[in-house]
Amino acid sequence: MKSRMDWDKLRVFHAVADAGSFTHAGESLGLSQSAVSRQVHALEESLAVMLFHRHARGLILTEQGDLLYRSVHDVFHRLSMTEAMLTDSKDRPEGPLKITTTVAFGSTWLTRVIRRFIDDYPGIDVSLALADSDLDITMREADCAIRFAMPTRPDLIQRHLRQIRSRLYASPEYLRTHGMPQSIEDIDGHVIVFGEDSPAPSPTINWVMKLRVADQPLRPVLRVNNIYGMYRAAASGLGVAPLPSYMARLSSDLVHVLPDVVGPEADMYFVYPEELRESKRIIVFREFLIRSLNEAWASPPAREKPAREPAAAFAVGDVTAS
């Protein structure tokens, strides 16, 4: 006789609990909404308990449903880890590798170099989860992470990669129009800053707001709650922006201005769970990441695009990003 805790039904239940609706769970499972609903209803009948409260806006786990979800989630997590270890027992690294990092670092740096890793290891199925909030890699929301703060959990392995400085940047077009700032007073009113919620990688990214001009803080022309958005605004020619230096190393859209004005440091770490210590996918990606970072910082930063027209106040070829 089939167990009341049927694996297929548990898999569907877990997907519904994660998605919060039959429709979204069906999309992830490749099943129709009615098929998903039938599976959950059958599981509830076999267990003689209600697992979800049905609401117009979605589904909410009951107390019994929450208990079952936490148990099933733990089992599926262990199965996923076992699958990863079995896959890594082969000679050639292959299988899924989900990497998480900040939107800014992932969008401007990691996506520019990841092709080499994919070319070198075609058997590894790479996915990037870019988010400015930390995904829980101990629960396999991702396999590994590149973070800009030291992890505090003891069950995570961390490798310090390097320190990242924040500096001031602007686009060549902006500097051709407004001239190269010679002092902090020159950029008063032109600096792009974040609002109260400073995004990753540094909670002190608003350091530029503490620079004083005539006893008044610098006036922002735009507030953005995302560093990548700030990079795009600066690259478009809107103004001067405090940005992590890695953004300029591969970019021809930014010029380093006021070299003596330097922001705080942020430490970069490569992080992964203890159970993946021997994972070949983790090992080869870690070595690739270290090598790529060393190569990037050993090379001179990208030079800016040549000016379309000569300008007495600023010549693009005279300055490189840093």
C-alpha positions in Angstrom: 0.0 0.0 0.0 1.3 3.5 -0.9 2.4 5.6 2.1 0.2 8.6 3.0 3.3 10.7 2.7 3.6 10.2 -1.1 6.8 11.7 -2.5 5.1 13.2 -5.5 2.5 14.9 -3.4 5.1 16.1 -1.0 7.1 17.6 -3.9 4.0 19.4 -5.1 3.1 20.6 -1.6 6.6 22.0 -1.1 6.4 23.9 -4.4 3.0 25.3 -3.5 4.2 26.4 0.0 7.2 28.2 -1.7 5.2 29.8 -4.4 2.1 30.8 -2.3 -0.3 29.7 -5.0 -1.3 26.7 -7.1 -0.8 28.6 -10.3 2.8 29.7 -9.7 3.7 26.3 -8.3 2.2 24.7 -11.4 4.4 26.9 -13.6 7.5 25.8 -11.8 6.5 22.1 -11.9 5.2 22.1 -15.4 1.7 21.0 -14.2 -1.7 22.6 -14.6 -3.2 24.6 -11.8 -6.0 21.9 -11.4 -3.4 19.1 -11.2 -1.5 20.9 -8.5 -4.7 21.6 -6.5 -5.8 17.9 -6.8 -2.4 16.7 -5.5 -2.5 19.0 -2.5 -6.1 18.1 -1.7 -5.3 14.4 -1.9 -2.4 14.9 0.5 -4.7 16.8 2.9 -7.2 14.0 2.7 -4.6 11.3 3.3 -3.3 13.1 6.4 -6.7 14.2 7.6 -5.4 17.8 8.2 -5.8 21.1 6.4 -2.4 22.3 5.1 -3.4 25.7 3.7 -5.8 28.5 4.5 -7.3 29.5 1.1 -7.6 33.3 0.6 -8.4 35.4 -2.4 -4.8 36.8 -2.4 -3.2 33.4 -2.1 -2.4 30.5 0.2 -1.2 30.6 3.8 0.2 27.6 5.6 -1.8 26.3 8.6 0.1 25.3 11.8 0.1 21.7 10.6 1.1 22.8 7.1 4.0 24.8 8.5 5.3 21.8 10.5 5.1 19.6 7.4 6.8 22.3 5.2 9.8 22.7 7.6 10.3 18.9 7.7 9.9 18.5 3.9 12.2 21.5 3.3 14.9 19.9 5.4 14.6 16.6 3.6 14.7 18.2 0.2 17.7 20.2 1.3 19.6 17.1 2.4 18.7 15.3 -0.9 20.0 18.3 -2.9 23.3 18.2 -1.0 23.6 14.5 -1.5 22.9 14.9 -5.2 25.6 17.6 -5.4 28.2 15.4 -3.6 27.3 12.4 -5.9 27.7 14.6 -9.0 31.0 15.9 -7.7 32.3 12.4 -7.3 33.0 12.4 -11.1 36.4 13.3 -12.5 35.1 16.4 -14.5 33.2 19.1 -12.5 29.7 19.2 -13.7 26.2 19.9 -12.5 24.4 23.1 -11.3 26.3 25.9 -9.7 24.2 28.8 -8.4 26.2 31.9 -7.5 24.8 34.9 -5.6 26.3 38.4 -5.2 25.1 42.0 -5.2 23.3 43.5 -8.2 26.2 46.0 -8.7 29.1 43.5 -8.6 27.3 40.9 -10.6 26.0 43.3 -13.3 29.2 45.3 -13.8 32.0 42.9 -13.1 31.1 39.2 -12.7 29.0 39.0 -15.9 31.9 40.4 -17.9 34.3 37.6 -16.9 32.0 34.6 -16.3 32.1 33.5 -19.9 35.7 32.3 -19.5 34.6 30.0 -16.7 31.6 28.7 -18.7 33.9 28.0 -21.6 36.4 26.2 -19.4 33.8 24.1 -17.7 30.9 23.4 -20.1 29.6 20.7 -17.8 28.8 23.2 -15.1 25.3 24.8 -15.4 25.9 28.3 -14.0 23.2 30.5 -12.7 23.6 33.9 -11.1 21.2 35.2 -8.4 21.8 38.9 -8.1 20.3 40.5 -5.0 21.3 43.2 -2.5 19.9 41.1 0.4 21.8 37.9 1.4 20.4 34.6 0.2 20.6 31.7 2.7 23.2 29.5 1.2 23.0 27.1 4.1 19.5 26.3 2.9 20.7 26.0 -0.8 19.1 29.2 -2.0 22.5 29.4 -3.6 25.6 27.2 -3.6 28.1 30.0 -3.0 28.2 33.8 -2.5 30.5 36.8 -3.2 29.8 39.1 -0.3 31.1 42.5 0.9 30.8 41.8 4.7 32.3 39.1 6.8 29.8 36.2 7.4 28.9 35.6 11.0 27.6 32.1 10.8 30.0 29.4 11.9 28.8 26.8 9.4 30.1 28.9 6.4 33.5 28.8 4.9 34.9 32.1 3.9 37.8 33.2 1.8 38.9 36.8 1.9 39.4 38.0 -1.7 40.4 41.7 -1.5 39.5 45.1 -0.2 37.4 47.4 -2.4 37.6 51.2 -2.1 34.9 53.7 -3.0 36.0 56.7 -5.1 34.4 59.5 -7.1 33.7 59.0 -10.8 32.0 60.8 -13.7 31.5 60.2 -17.4 33.8 61.8 -20.1 30.8 63.6 -21.5 29.9 65.1 -18.2 33.4 66.3 -17.7 33.7 67.8 -21.1 30.6 69.9 -20.4 31.2 70.8 -16.7 35.0 70.5 -16.5 37.2 68.4 -14.3 36.7 69.2 -10.6 39.9 70.4 -9.0 38.6 70.3 -5.4 35.7 69.0 -3.4 34.1 72.5 -3.6 33.9 72.2 -7.4 31.5 69.3 -7.3 29.1 70.8 -4.7 25.6 70.3 -6.1 26.6 67.7 -8.7 27.3 64.6 -6.7 24.8 61.7 -7.0 24.1 60.0 -3.6 21.9 57.4 -2.2 19.0 58.1 0.2 18.7 56.8 3.7 18.8 53.1 2.8 22.4 52.6 1.6 22.6 49.4 -0.6 25.3 46.8 -0.7 28.2 46.5 -0.7 28.9 49.2 1.9 26.5 50.7 4.5 28.8 53.7 4.5 28.4 54.4 0.8 27.0 57.8 1.7 30.4 58.8 3.0 30.5 61.5 0.3 27.6 63.3 2.0 29.9 64.0 5.0 32.2 66.1 2.8 31.5 69.7 3.8 31.5 72.8 1.6 31.0 76.1 3.4 29.7 74.1 6.4 26.9 72.6 4.2 26.6 69.0 3.1 26.9 68.3 -0.6 23.6 68.6 -2.4 22.5 65.5 -4.3 21.0 65.8 -7.8 19.6 62.3 -7.6 19.0 59.7 -4.9 19.2 56.0 -5.9 18.8 53.0 -3.7 21.0 50.7 -5.9 24.7 51.1 -6.8 24.2 49.7 -10.3 21.5 52.4 -10.8 24.0 55.0 -9.6 26.6 53.7 -12.0 24.2 53.9 -14.9 23.2 57.5 -13.9 26.9 58.6 -13.7 27.8 56.8 -17.0 24.9 58.7 -18.7 26.5 62.0 -17.8 24.2 63.1 -15.0 27.0 64.0 -12.5 29.7 62.8 -10.2 29.1 59.6 -8.2 30.8 57.8 -5.3 31.2 54.2 -6.6 33.2 51.0 -5.8 36.4 51.1 -7.8 35.7 47.7 -9.4 33.1 49.4 -11.5 35.6 51.5 -13.3 38.3 48.8 -13.9 36.4 47.3 -16.8 34.5 50.3 -17.8 35.2 53.0 -20.5 32.2 55.0 -19.2 33.8 56.4 -16.1 36.7 58.7 -15.2 38.2 58.9 -11.8 38.0 62.4 -10.4 39.6 63.9 -7.3 42.2 61.1 -6.6 42.9 62.5 -3.1 39.2 61.9 -2.1 38.8 58.3 -1.1 35.9 56.6 0.5 35.8 53.6 3.0 37.0 50.1 2.3 34.7 47.1 1.9 36.1 43.6 2.3 35.1 41.0 -0.4 34.6 37.4 0.6 33.9 34.1 -1.2 31.5 32.1 0.9 30.1 28.6 0.8 28.6 26.0 3.2 30.8 23.5 5.1 29.2 20.5 3.3 30.4 21.8 -0.1 34.0 22.0 1.1 35.1 19.2 -1.3 32.8 20.2 -4.1 34.8 20.3 -7.4 32.4 22.9 -8.8 33.0 25.2 -5.8 36.8 24.6 -5.9 37.2 25.4 -9.6 35.0 28.5 -9.4 36.9 29.7 -6.3 40.2 29.4 -8.1 38.8 31.0 -11.3 37.4 34.0 -9.2 40.7 34.5 -7.4 42.7 34.4 -10.7 40.3 36.7 -12.4 40.4 39.3 -9.6 44.2 39.2 -9.5 44.4 39.7 -13.2 41.9 42.6 -13.1 43.8 44.4 -10.4 47.2 43.7 -11.9 46.1 45.3 -15.2 45.8 49.0 -15.6 42.2 50.2 -15.4 40.2 50.6 -18.7 41.0 53.9 -20.4 38.2 56.3 -21.2 36.8 56.8 -24.7 38.6 59.5 -26.6 36.9 62.9 -26.5 34.8 63.7 -29.6 36.1 67.2 -29.5 39.1 68.9 -27.9 38.2 70.7 -24.6 40.5 73.1 -22.9 39.0 72.3 -19.4 39.4 68.5 -19.8 41.1 66.0 -22.1 39.9 62.4 -21.6 43.2 60.9 -22.5 44.9 62.7 -19.5 43.0 60.7 -16.9 42.4 57.0 -16.3 39.8 55.4 -14.0 41.1 53.9 -10.8 
